[in-house]
């Protein structure tokens, strides 16, 4: 699973996902999701990070964050996850792991690509059938973006506007609601692995620039997932059962 410390880029926009151990529902209670959110809010004051969106589910988290130094991302995720796990285990009287493997970091291009990723995050709980609209789930960035959550805010809305190419928060709100309503109406809610499993997503120029900056033990490939949407990911490699030779690997 790609990790932030394997990236030789100085910084950028990252879609971060972190799953509970064995995909267990260790965030199923509102109290635990609220504790995680409070810990994020505290740590955002200590790290040079702009949080652009988030969604806390019952067994994993999605964060969309920008940092000028990838080490800020690593430190932030390590401290939030670590402190949450210690507090959770202490309160529950348990010693087991709370988080699974390390968090996954996907580099995301700005503009329309960032916008697509944000909408994917916002629709997470609709996609799994928990709610019919993001407004019905408390632990998602939608409420801050739409101006419904004024206290204890986490998002850098000015930075979000700039990164999607506008100076108007009103435009962001209008377009977000229109996009959400349209995707729900057309049932365009399928899971899109490119946002959670890839190394980078964006324009062809963006992913080609990122490719030599990522340290991976596996070979990588660049694929056009859909017209204009390019993805850098670790190549799927199969083996000949008799010779042990790798088949289908791409440089």
Secondary structure, DSSP 8 states (H G I E B T S, - for coil): ---GGGB-SS-EEEEEEEEBGGG--TT-SHHHHHHHHHHHHHHHTTS-EEEEEEEE-SSEEEEEEEESSHHHHHHHHHHHHHHHHHHHHHHHT--S-SB-S--EEEEE-STHHHHHHHHHHHTHHHHTTS-SSGGG-SSBTHHHHTT---SS--B-HHHHHHHHT-S-HHHHHHHHHHHHHHHHHTT-----THHHH-SEEE-HHHHHHHHTTB--SS-EEEEEEETTEEEEEE---EE-TTT--EES---
